[in-house]
Amino acid sequence: MRMSLSVEELPLAWLRDNCPCLRCRDPRNGQKLFQITELPVDLALGAVRQTADGVEVDWAPDGHRSAYSARWLTANRPDAGDGSGDRRDETGKTLWVAADLADGLPEADWAEYLRDPVTKARVLESVLGLGFALLRDVPCREGQVLAVAETFGYVRETNYGRLFDVRVEPDPNNLAFTGARIAPHTDNPYRDPVPTLQLLHCLSNAAVGGDSGLVDGFKAAALLRAEDPEAFAVLTRIPVPFRFSDARTELAADRPLIDVDGRGRIREVRFNNRSISTLRLPADELDAFYRAYRIFAEITLRPELQLDFRLSPGDCLIFDNVRLLHARTAFEESGARHLQGAYADIDALAGTLAVLLRQRVVAGEEFLDGLAQLFTGEGAGAYLGEAVTMAQHMLQAAAQAEEAGAPGPLVAAALLHDIGHFQGPVSGEELMAGTDNLHSHTGADRLADWFGPEVTEPIRLHVAAKRYLCAVEPEYFDRLSEASVYTLEVQGGPMSPSEVDGYEANPYAADGVAVRRWDDEGKDPEVSAPDFAHFRPLLAALLRTA
């Protein structure tokens, strides 16, 4: 693996601080065994040697030796990022307005979330990226919200307890426990630190009113910055006294409404008019604050920013409490409306997601190992009466796609289009005996856990595409091999006019035809195609991690 960056161009203190050797890092946990003050002040490179895996460095003046892999140097080169790895600021988010989610909320079925690591990763990614996700059909029993939180982290206990009931109370210490309308806000701004996640699990919602709403606070803050930079600066500069007290509790935190990091990137929003106490500032600063505060509040109330929906029994909403503002319409207190809530923290959720993705990478490599074995094992067998093996056929098809300049997903589809013939309940031999093994569908279904529809759907369509081409291109039939003519009849023959219309309406119709044509061309025993290892990096890049 050739490196595009020479170690001579790298900051020396940074490079030495990242030495991976056993003298510098504990092999059991990867933690550093030295302090920065123990490194030589006058660090310099001694000998530098290229290795098969990367580079080896002898350091002056102490003679320490470090070895760095090309993979590590490429992934961690100083210009690869801006140093932000926790995805807490706006650069790690997808900011949105309500119309961006018109096609549906980020949601998943609870049972599927528990069963499938990919579904779980997708839900957690939505919380990190969009700020929220909705789990459906969570069992409607008291305390279940704690079980949801414990699937990705730890419950944050507060003065409200490990969980709290959002319902009408006879003597409420918070307006949330009444039927009053609640404007967009974040919870617990009077805490330091604020609980960064909130969960709300709907047990019943039969009251008139009581619909829920979300506003992307980062989007609102970004709009304020763009439309009124002076107001944005005021709200990032002036600390606001947030306060809460009842008979047993006294909480206080003085923080700005919009918190930014050292580079000015939005990192946190605290917005709760019910909890703002009296500001004690010079009159001109108070005027500036209230002007900016009002402008920001008006932005959060813009209809285009407000995502409205209604929670049904069994719905559990998970959202970022230092980014999203949540709201509720008023409801009749005589109606049955009961949510249970809990707080948690986003660092544990992010860590759970990282572990899932790491496990997914390992599983992906094992999946690709299995594909490689199919190409050298079953793939070495005869291919439906053709003069090439099954592996040769698929490799030739992929090579044709690659030579044509097809995008990566289509090259992968060409490579894997006949994977349904492998290890299936009905073999390719039985197809030749007159039983359709539906290999296009079984193959696509088998691959769907690992590849997106841009790979799987052309595979699903490649048999239908043969029938389609026979119907719309009379000369196409004459180019089919003898075996393909036979399987055409087993698979249903040329399409009828109505079937043609249905095929053409499919968004992947053209891709299915492309794979079909490469399929037809991949049957030449005189052609030498690249082996599976040639295409493996492409497949690895296309694997679905979430």
Residue pairs with C-beta under 8 A, 6 or more apart in sequence:
1 53
1 54
1 70
1 71
1 74
2 70
3 54
3 55
3 70
3 73
3 74
4 74
5 73
5 74
5 77
7 15
7 45
7 48
7 55
7 57
7 68
7 73
8 45
8 48
10 77
10 78
11 78
12 43
12 44
12 45
13 39
13 43
14 78
15 57
15 66
15 68
16 39
16 43
16 59
16 64
16 66
17 32
17 36
17 39
18 68
18 76
19 25
19 64
19 66
20 66
20 67
20 68
20 72
21 65
21 66
21 67
23 33
23 64
24 32
24 33
24 34
24 66
25 31
25 32
25 33
26 33
40 59
40 61
40 62
42 61
43 59
43 60
44 59
44 60
44 61
45 57
45 58
45 59
45 60
46 57
46 58
46 59
46 60
46 63
47 57
47 58
48 55
48 56
48 57
48 58
49 55
49 56
49 57
50 56
51 67
53 67
53 69
53 70
53 71
54 67
54 68
54 69
54 70
54 71
54 72
54 73
55 67
55 68
55 70
55 73
56 65
56 66
56 67
56 68
57 65
57 66
57 67
57 68
58 64
58 65
59 65
59 66
82 91
82 263
84 91
84 92
84 261
84 265
86 92
86 347
86 350
87 93
87 128
87 129
87 350
88 267
88 268
88 346
89 261
89 265
89 266
89 267
90 218
90 222
90 265
90 266
90 267
91 265
92 128
92 129
93 128
93 129
93 130
93 131
93 218
93 323
94 129
94 130
95 216
95 218
95 219
95 222
96 130
96 216
96 219
97 216
97 219
97 304
97 305
98 303
98 304
98 305
98 306
98 307
98 308
99 304
101 130
101 307
105 134
105 309
106 122
106 123
106 126
106 130
106 132
106 133
106 134
107 133
107 134
107 135
107 136
108 119
108 120
108 122
108 123
108 133
108 134
108 135
108 136
109 119
109 135
109 136
109 137
110 135
110 136
110 137
110 138
110 139
110 314
110 316
111 137
112 119
113 119
113 120
113 123
113 135
113 151
114 120
114 151
117 356
117 359
117 360
118 360
118 449
118 544
118 546
120 151
120 152
120 356
121 353
121 356
121 357
121 360
121 545
121 546
122 546
123 133
123 135
123 318
124 133
124 152
124 349
124 350
124 352
124 353
124 356
125 353
125 546
126 132
126 133
127 133
127 197
127 318
127 319
127 320
127 346
127 349
128 320
128 346
128 349
128 350
128 353
131 214
131 216
131 218
131 319
131 320
131 323
131 324
132 214
132 317
132 318
132 319
132 320
132 324
133 317
133 318
133 319
134 315
134 316
134 317
134 318
135 148
135 315
135 316
135 318
136 314
136 315
137 314
138 144
138 148
138 201
138 314
138 315
138 316
139 314
140 202
140 203
140 204
140 313
140 314
141 203
142 203
142 340
143 163
143 340
144 201
144 316
144 340
145 163
145 199
145 200
145 201
145 316
145 340
145 341
145 342
146 155
146 162
146 163
146 342
148 199
148 201
148 316
148 318
148 342
149 155
149 197
149 199
149 342
149 344
151 352
152 344
152 348
152 349
152 352
152 353
153 197
153 344
153 345
153 347
153 348
153 349
153 351
153 352
154 344
154 345
154 348
155 162
155 163
155 342
155 343
155 344
156 195
156 197
156 342
156 343
156 344
156 345
158 188
158 191
158 195
158 343
159 246
159 248
159 249
159 251
162 342
163 340
163 341
163 342
164 340
164 341
164 342
165 177
165 338
165 339
165 340
165 341
166 176
166 177
166 200
166 338
166 339
166 340
166 341
167 177
167 337
167 338
167 339
168 177
168 178
168 179
168 333
168 337
169 177
169 178
172 178
173 246
175 182
175 274
176 182
178 333
179 207
179 209
179 210
179 330
179 331
179 332
179 333
179 337
180 330
181 328
181 329
181 330
182 327
182 328
183 273
183 301
183 327
184 213
184 215
184 271
184 300
184 301
184 306
184 325
184 326
184 327
185 271
185 272
185 273
185 274
185 325
185 326
185 327
186 194
186 217
186 269
186 270
186 271
186 272
186 321
186 322
186 324
186 325
186 326
187 194
187 195
187 198
187 272
187 321
187 326
187 343
188 194
188 195
188 244
188 321
188 343
189 240
189 242
189 253
189 255
189 270
189 271
189 272
189 275
190 242
190 243
190 244
190 251
190 252
190 253
190 275
191 251
191 253
192 253
192 255
194 253
194 268
194 270
194 321
194 322
195 321
195 343
195 344
195 345
196 320
196 321
196 322
196 344
196 345
196 346
196 347
197 318
197 319
197 320
197 321
197 343
197 344
197 345
197 346
197 349
198 318
198 319
198 321
198 326
198 341
198 342
198 343
198 344
199 316
199 317
199 318
199 341
199 342
199 343
199 344
200 212
200 311
200 316
200 317
200 326
200 339
200 340
200 341
201 315
201 316
201 317
201 339
201 340
201 341
202 311
202 312
202 313
202 314
202 315
202 316
202 338
202 339
203 313
203 338
203 339
203 340
204 313
204 336
204 337
204 338
205 310
205 311
205 312
205 313
205 336
205 337
205 338
205 339
206 335
206 336
206 337
207 331
207 332
207 333
207 334
207 335
207 336
207 337
208 331
208 332
208 335
209 329
209 330
209 331
209 332
209 335
210 310
210 328
210 329
210 330
210 331
210 335
210 337
211 308
211 309
211 310
211 328
211 329
212 308
212 309
212 310
212 311
212 317
212 326
212 327
212 328
213 306
213 307
213 308
213 309
213 326
213 327
213 328
213 329
214 306
214 307
214 319
214 324
214 325
214 326
214 327
215 300
215 305
215 306
215 307
215 324
215 325
215 326
215 327
216 305
216 323
216 324
217 269
217 271
217 300
217 323
217 324
217 325
218 266
218 269
218 323
219 305
220 269
220 296
220 299
220 300
220 305
220 325
221 232
221 235
221 258
221 266
221 269
221 296
222 266
223 299
224 231
224 232
224 235
224 258
224 292
224 295
224 296
224 299
225 232
225 266
227 299
228 292
228 295
230 292
231 291
231 292
231 295
231 296
232 258
232 292
234 288
234 289
234 291
234 292
235 256
235 257
235 258
235 289
235 292
235 293
235 296
236 256
236 258
236 259
236 260
237 256
238 256
238 279
238 281
238 285
238 288
238 289
239 254
239 255
239 256
240 254
240 255
240 256
240 257
240 270
240 276
240 279
241 252
241 254
241 276
241 277
241 278
241 279
241 280
242 252
242 253
242 254
242 255
242 270
242 272
242 275
242 276
242 277
243 251
243 252
243 275
243 276
243 277
244 250
244 251
244 252
244 275
245 251
255 268
255 270
256 270
257 269
257 270
257 271
257 293
257 296
258 266
258 268
258 269
258 296
259 266
259 267
259 268
259 269
259 270
260 266
260 267
261 267
268 322
268 323
269 322
269 323
269 325
270 322
271 296
271 297
271 300
271 325
273 297
279 286
279 289
281 289
299 305
300 325
306 327
311 317
311 339
319 326
320 346
321 343
322 346
331 337
353 546
356 546
357 545
357 546
360 543
360 545
360 546
361 545
364 450
364 540
364 543
364 545
365 540
367 450
367 543
368 536
368 539
368 540
368 543
371 416
371 419
371 532
371 539
372 532
372 533
372 536
374 419
374 422
374 423
375 391
375 394
375 395
375 531
375 532
376 391
376 532
378 390
378 422
378 423
379 389
379 390
379 391
379 394
379 422
380 389
380 390
380 391
381 389
381 390
382 389
382 390
383 389
383 390
383 392
383 393
383 418
383 428
383 523
384 421
384 428
384 431
384 432
384 483
384 487
385 432
385 482
385 483
385 486
386 393
386 481
386 483
386 523
387 523
387 524
387 525
388 396
388 522
388 523
388 524
388 525
390 418
390 421
390 422
390 428
391 532
392 522
392 525
392 529
393 418
393 519
393 522
393 523
394 414
394 415
394 416
394 417
394 418
394 419
394 522
395 415
395 522
395 529
395 530
395 531
395 532
395 535
396 521
396 522
396 523
396 524
396 527
396 529
397 414
397 415
397 417
397 515
397 518
397 519
397 521
397 522
398 411
398 412
398 414
398 415
398 518
398 529
398 530
398 535
399 522
399 527
399 529
399 530
400 414
400 518
400 521
400 522
401 410
401 411
401 413
401 414
401 415
401 514
401 515
401 518
402 411
404 518
406 414
406 514
408 538
408 541
408 542
409 451
409 452
409 454
409 455
409 458
409 542
410 454
410 458
410 511
410 514
410 515
411 535
411 538
412 451
412 455
412 535
412 538
412 539
412 542
413 454
413 455
413 456
413 458
413 459
413 462
413 511
413 515
414 514
414 515
414 518
414 519
414 522
415 535
415 539
416 443
416 447
416 455
416 459
417 440
417 443
417 458
417 459
417 462
417 515
417 519
418 439
418 443
418 519
419 439
419 443
419 446
419 447
419 459
420 437
420 438
420 439
420 440
420 441
420 442
420 443
420 444
420 446
420 459
421 427
421 428
421 431
421 437
421 439
421 443
424 437
424 439
424 442
425 437
425 442
426 435
426 436
426 437
426 438
427 437
428 437
428 439
430 437
431 437
431 439
431 487
431 490
432 483
432 486
432 487
434 490
435 490
436 490
436 491
436 492
439 463
440 459
440 460
440 461
440 462
440 463
440 464
441 460
443 459
443 460
444 456
444 457
444 459
444 460
445 456
447 455
447 456
447 459
448 456
449 544
450 543
450 544
451 542
451 543
451 544
452 542
452 544
453 508
454 508
454 511
455 542
457 506
457 507
457 508
457 511
457 512
458 508
458 511
458 512
458 514
458 515
459 515
460 508
460 512
461 503
461 506
461 508
461 509
461 511
461 512
461 515
462 512
462 515
462 516
462 519
463 491
464 495
464 503
464 512
465 503
465 509
465 512
465 513
465 515
465 516
466 480
466 484
466 488
466 491
466 516
466 519
467 488
467 491
467 492
467 493
467 494
467 495
467 499
468 495
468 499
468 500
468 503
468 504
468 509
468 512
468 513
469 476
469 513
469 516
470 476
470 477
470 480
470 488
470 493
470 494
470 495
471 494
471 495
471 496
471 497
471 499
471 500
472 500
477 485
477 488
477 494
479 520
480 488
480 520
481 520
481 523
484 520
488 494
495 503
503 509
503 512
506 512
522 529
